């Protein structure tokens, strides 16, 4: 089978790998579609993301959906032929974090396409890949693979919204209008906020954010988003974005850091946390939100089609990554198996 393997920055190869066989509690999934995430772009452009660096070749990809093609002997929740959105998180389910309902913080987490561990955890940009049955959420056939693959980034934003606390009637600012920023607008609206401002440096992603639920968009190269927000989500992953978030939140408000910041010391003014009693919290991946995200998509309660820009077969992955990295033209780019492949 074909798989998309990153060897180093800008060294992306489609390679032949052995088709895997599922263990007793696993299923094999044929890729329907997979979204290129910001972390995939960082591995491609820089050889790492955050504090995680490539130390060996790794199959990329974690925003995926497809069809079950084989099941292990102990599998009961899904069956061959089911269309599934696949949770890329594979926690141990036995540690204190898992047992306390925080499996996203599992120290033994195996997350698709991640260099956080060594050997690295291989990803799912492959014609076929394995998942534990509890990673699979069955979705209806009317939900396209591309939409189902968005369950993962939607789950990220649902978790971030939960980290913010009650949003009903709250004023919200989202810094950064990439895929996560746009989905944060949708998640904030779902949680009851009716005043949602999204900022960015470019107009094109801001137009998408408006379609996803933003009530106001601001290009910060030409205008100021103002201040006094109850909650600010920092989704750009930049120190400048964090600084602007801290300046925009009201006294006693909350900033949720969603974007992964560059490695090392982040230069951001933290005195507002003291003088204005601002709360700064992190938001990392998700837990129970994945099943909720899949259900929201299946029921049509969240429409992700505005963020879906284009789709490419695996054989054209470099072209897909080039487009995905151009924020003036793309929000979410997806990969699919080549026509006629496994």
C-alpha positions as CSV (number, residue, x, y, z in Angstrom):
1,X,0.0,0.0,0.0
2,X,1.0,3.6,-0.5
3,X,1.7,6.0,2.5
4,X,3.0,9.5,2.8
5,X,6.2,9.6,4.8
6,X,8.1,12.6,6.0
7,X,11.9,12.1,6.3
8,X,13.0,15.6,7.1
9,X,11.9,19.2,6.4
10,X,10.8,19.4,2.7
11,X,11.5,15.7,2.2
12,X,8.0,14.2,1.7
13,X,7.8,10.8,-0.1
14,X,5.0,8.5,-1.2
15,X,6.3,5.0,-0.3
16,X,5.2,1.4,-0.4
17,X,4.5,-0.1,3.0
18,X,3.1,-3.4,4.1
19,X,-0.6,-3.5,4.6
20,X,-1.2,-3.9,8.4
21,X,-3.3,-6.7,10.0
22,X,-5.5,-5.7,13.0
23,X,-4.9,-7.1,16.5
24,X,-7.8,-8.4,18.5
25,X,-9.1,-5.0,19.6
26,X,-8.2,-3.2,16.3
27,X,-9.8,-2.5,13.0
28,X,-8.2,-1.7,9.6
29,X,-9.5,1.4,7.9
30,X,-9.3,2.3,4.2
31,X,-8.6,6.0,4.0
32,X,-11.4,8.0,2.6
33,X,-10.0,11.5,3.2
34,X,-7.5,13.1,5.5
35,X,-7.1,16.8,6.3
36,X,-3.6,18.5,6.3
37,X,-3.2,20.0,9.7
38,X,-1.0,22.9,10.8
39,X,1.2,20.3,12.6
40,X,1.7,18.4,9.4
41,X,2.7,21.7,7.7
42,X,5.2,22.3,10.5
43,X,6.8,18.9,10.1
44,X,7.0,19.5,6.4
45,X,8.4,23.0,6.6
46,X,10.5,22.8,9.8
47,X,11.1,19.2,10.6
48,X,9.1,19.5,13.8
49,X,6.2,21.1,15.7
50,X,6.5,22.9,19.1
51,X,9.0,20.9,21.1
52,X,8.6,17.7,19.0
53,X,11.4,17.1,16.4
54,X,11.6,14.4,13.7
55,X,14.2,11.8,14.5
56,X,13.2,9.1,12.0
57,X,10.9,8.8,9.0
58,X,7.2,9.1,9.9
59,X,3.9,8.7,8.2
60,X,2.0,12.0,8.6
61,X,-1.7,12.6,9.1
62,X,-4.2,12.5,11.9
63,X,-7.4,14.1,10.7
64,X,-8.9,11.1,8.9
65,X,-12.0,9.2,8.0
66,X,-12.6,6.1,6.0
67,X,-14.3,2.6,5.8
68,X,-13.6,-0.4,8.0
69,X,-12.1,-3.2,5.9
70,X,-11.1,-5.7,8.6
71,X,-11.8,-6.3,12.3
72,X,-10.0,-8.1,15.1
73,X,-11.6,-11.0,16.9
74,X,-12.6,-9.0,20.0
75,X,-14.2,-6.1,18.1
76,X,-17.9,-5.5,18.7
77,X,-18.6,-1.8,18.2
78,X,-17.9,-1.6,14.5
79,X,-18.1,-3.9,11.5
80,X,-16.6,-4.2,8.1
81,X,-18.2,-1.7,5.8
82,X,-18.9,1.0,8.5
83,X,-17.9,4.5,7.6
84,X,-16.0,6.0,10.5
85,X,-14.4,9.2,11.7
86,X,-11.2,8.1,13.4
87,X,-10.0,9.6,16.7
88,X,-6.2,9.9,16.3
89,X,-5.7,9.6,20.1
90,X,-4.7,6.3,21.5
91,X,-4.3,6.7,25.2
92,X,-3.3,3.9,27.5
93,X,-6.7,4.0,29.4
94,X,-5.0,2.8,32.6
95,X,-3.0,5.8,34.0
96,X,-4.2,8.4,36.4
97,X,-4.9,11.0,33.7
98,X,-7.0,8.5,31.7
99,X,-9.0,7.2,34.8
100,X,-9.7,10.8,35.9
101,X,-11.2,11.8,32.5
102,X,-8.2,13.6,31.1
103,X,-6.9,11.0,28.6
104,X,-5.7,13.9,26.4
105,X,-3.0,14.3,29.0
106,X,-2.1,10.6,29.1
107,X,1.7,10.3,29.4
108,X,1.6,7.1,27.4
109,X,-0.5,8.7,24.6
110,X,0.2,7.3,21.1
111,X,-1.2,10.1,18.7
112,X,-1.1,9.5,15.0
113,X,1.7,11.2,13.1
114,X,3.4,12.6,16.2
115,X,7.2,12.8,16.9
116,X,6.5,13.4,20.6
117,X,7.6,9.8,21.3
118,X,10.5,7.8,20.0
119,X,10.0,5.6,18.1
120,X,7.5,8.0,16.5
121,X,3.8,7.2,16.2
122,X,3.1,6.6,12.6
123,X,0.2,8.6,11.1
124,X,-2.8,7.8,8.9
125,X,-2.0,9.3,5.5
126,X,-1.9,5.8,4.1
127,X,-4.2,3.8,1.9
128,X,-4.9,1.6,5.0
129,X,-4.2,2.1,8.6
130,X,-5.0,0.6,12.0
131,X,-7.2,1.9,14.8
132,X,-8.3,0.6,18.1
133,X,-12.1,0.1,18.0
134,X,-12.7,2.7,20.6
135,X,-11.0,5.3,18.3
136,X,-13.8,4.8,15.7
137,X,-17.1,6.7,15.6
138,X,-19.5,5.4,13.0
139,X,-21.0,8.2,10.8
140,X,-23.7,8.0,8.2
141,X,-22.9,7.6,4.5
142,X,-24.4,11.0,3.7
143,X,-21.5,12.6,5.5
144,X,-18.6,12.9,3.1
145,X,-15.2,11.6,4.1
146,X,-13.8,15.1,3.9
147,X,-16.5,16.4,6.4
148,X,-16.0,13.4,8.7
149,X,-12.3,14.0,8.8
150,X,-13.0,17.4,10.3
151,X,-14.3,15.7,13.5
152,X,-10.7,15.9,14.8
153,X,-10.1,19.7,14.4
154,X,-13.7,20.3,15.5
155,X,-13.0,18.3,18.7
156,X,-10.0,20.5,19.4
157,X,-12.2,23.6,19.4
158,X,-14.9,22.0,21.4
159,X,-12.3,21.1,24.1
160,X,-11.0,24.7,23.9
161,X,-14.5,26.0,24.4
162,X,-14.9,23.8,27.5
163,X,-11.5,25.2,28.8
164,X,-13.0,28.7,28.6
165,X,-15.8,28.0,30.9
166,X,-19.5,29.0,30.3
167,X,-19.7,31.0,27.1
168,X,-23.4,31.8,27.2
169,X,-23.7,35.6,26.6
170,X,-19.9,36.1,26.7
171,X,-18.0,38.3,24.3
172,X,-15.4,36.3,22.5
173,X,-12.3,37.1,20.5
174,X,-10.4,34.5,18.4
175,X,-6.9,35.4,17.4
176,X,-6.1,33.7,14.1
177,X,-8.5,32.6,11.4
178,X,-7.0,29.3,10.3
179,X,-9.0,26.1,10.4
180,X,-8.9,26.0,14.2
181,X,-9.8,29.7,14.4
182,X,-12.8,29.3,12.1
183,X,-14.0,26.2,14.0
184,X,-13.6,28.1,17.3
185,X,-16.1,30.6,16.0
186,X,-18.5,27.8,15.3
187,X,-17.9,26.2,18.7
188,X,-18.3,29.5,20.6
189,X,-21.6,30.1,18.8
190,X,-22.7,26.6,19.7
191,X,-21.8,27.3,23.3
192,X,-24.0,30.4,23.4
193,X,-21.8,33.3,22.5
194,X,-23.5,35.8,20.1
195,X,-20.6,38.3,19.9
196,X,-17.6,36.6,18.3
197,X,-14.8,38.6,16.8
198,X,-12.1,36.9,14.7
199,X,-8.8,38.6,13.8
200,X,-6.2,37.7,11.2
201,X,-3.6,39.3,9.0
202,X,-5.4,38.3,5.7
203,X,-8.9,38.8,4.4
204,X,-9.4,35.4,2.7
205,X,-9.5,33.3,5.9
206,X,-11.5,36.0,7.7
207,X,-14.2,35.6,5.1
208,X,-14.4,31.9,5.9
209,X,-14.5,32.6,9.6
210,X,-17.6,34.8,9.0
211,X,-19.3,31.9,7.3
212,X,-18.4,29.7,10.3
213,X,-20.1,31.9,12.9
214,X,-18.0,35.0,13.5
215,X,-20.2,38.1,14.0
216,X,-17.2,40.5,13.3
217,X,-13.9,40.0,11.5
218,X,-10.9,42.3,11.8
219,X,-7.8,42.4,9.6
220,X,-5.3,43.7,12.2
221,X,-3.0,45.1,9.5
222,X,-5.6,47.8,8.9
223,X,-7.8,47.9,12.1
224,X,-7.8,47.2,15.8
225,X,-10.1,44.6,17.4
226,X,-10.4,46.6,20.6
227,X,-10.4,45.2,24.1
228,X,-12.6,44.2,27.0
229,X,-13.5,40.7,25.8
230,X,-14.7,38.2,28.3
231,X,-12.8,35.3,26.7
232,X,-9.9,35.3,24.1
233,X,-8.9,32.2,22.2
234,X,-5.3,32.4,20.9
235,X,-5.2,30.2,17.8
236,X,-2.3,31.7,15.8
237,X,0.4,29.9,17.8
238,X,2.5,33.1,17.7
239,X,4.0,35.1,20.6
240,X,2.6,38.2,19.0
241,X,-0.8,36.6,19.0
242,X,-0.5,35.8,22.7
243,X,0.5,39.3,23.5
244,X,-2.5,40.7,21.6
245,X,-4.8,38.2,23.4
246,X,-3.5,39.4,26.8
247,X,-4.0,43.0,25.8
248,X,-7.6,42.4,24.5
249,X,-9.1,40.4,27.4
250,X,-10.9,42.3,30.2
251,X,-9.8,42.4,33.8
252,X,-10.7,39.1,35.4
253,X,-11.2,37.5,31.9
254,X,-9.8,34.3,30.5
255,X,-7.3,33.6,27.7
256,X,-7.2,30.1,26.2
257,X,-4.0,29.2,24.4
258,X,-4.9,26.8,21.6
259,X,-2.2,27.3,19.1
260,X,1.1,25.5,19.7
261,X,3.8,28.1,20.4
262,X,7.4,27.9,19.0
263,X,9.8,26.0,21.2
264,X,11.8,27.8,23.9
265,X,10.9,30.9,25.8
266,X,7.9,32.8,24.6
267,X,8.3,36.6,24.8
268,X,4.8,37.7,25.9
269,X,3.9,40.4,28.5
270,X,2.6,38.4,31.5
271,X,2.1,41.3,33.9
272,X,-1.6,41.5,33.0
273,X,-2.1,38.2,34.6
274,X,-1.1,39.8,37.9
275,X,-2.3,43.4,37.6
276,X,-5.7,42.5,36.0
277,X,-6.1,39.0,37.4
278,X,-6.3,37.4,34.0
279,X,-6.5,33.7,33.8
280,X,-4.4,32.0,31.2
281,X,-5.1,28.3,30.5
282,X,-3.9,25.8,27.9
283,X,-6.0,23.6,25.7
284,X,-4.4,20.4,24.4
285,X,-6.2,18.2,21.9
286,X,-9.5,16.7,23.3
287,X,-11.1,13.8,25.1
288,X,-14.8,13.0,25.0
289,X,-15.3,15.9,22.6
290,X,-14.4,13.7,19.6
291,X,-17.5,11.6,19.8
292,X,-19.5,14.8,20.2
293,X,-17.8,16.4,17.2
294,X,-18.6,13.4,15.0
295,X,-22.3,13.5,16.1
296,X,-22.5,17.2,15.5
297,X,-21.3,16.7,11.9
298,X,-23.5,13.7,11.3
299,X,-26.6,15.6,12.5
300,X,-25.7,18.7,10.4
301,X,-25.5,20.9,13.5
302,X,-22.0,22.2,12.4
303,X,-21.4,22.7,8.7
304,X,-17.7,22.5,8.0
305,X,-17.9,22.8,4.2
306,X,-16.9,26.5,4.2
307,X,-13.4,25.5,5.4
308,X,-12.9,22.8,2.8
309,X,-10.8,24.3,0.1
310,X,-9.5,21.5,-2.1
311,X,-8.6,17.8,-2.3
312,X,-5.6,16.0,-3.8
313,X,-4.6,12.3,-4.2
314,X,-1.7,11.1,-2.2
315,X,0.5,11.1,-5.3
316,X,0.1,14.9,-5.5
317,X,0.9,15.5,-1.8
318,X,3.7,18.1,-2.4
319,X,1.2,20.2,-4.4
320,X,-1.4,19.8,-1.7
321,X,1.0,20.9,1.0
322,X,2.1,23.9,-1.0
323,X,-1.6,25.0,-1.3
324,X,-2.3,24.2,2.4
325,X,0.6,26.4,3.4
326,X,-0.8,29.4,1.4
327,X,-3.2,31.1,3.7
328,X,-4.3,33.6,1.1
329,X,-5.8,30.7,-0.9
330,X,-6.6,27.8,1.4
331,X,-8.0,26.9,4.8
332,X,-8.4,23.1,4.8
333,X,-6.8,20.9,2.1
334,X,-7.5,17.2,2.2
335,X,-5.7,14.1,0.8
336,X,-7.4,11.0,-0.7
337,X,-6.1,7.7,-2.1
338,X,-5.2,7.7,-5.7
339,X,-8.0,6.5,-8.0
340,X,-7.8,2.8,-8.5
341,X,-5.6,2.2,-5.5
342,X,-6.4,-0.1,-2.6
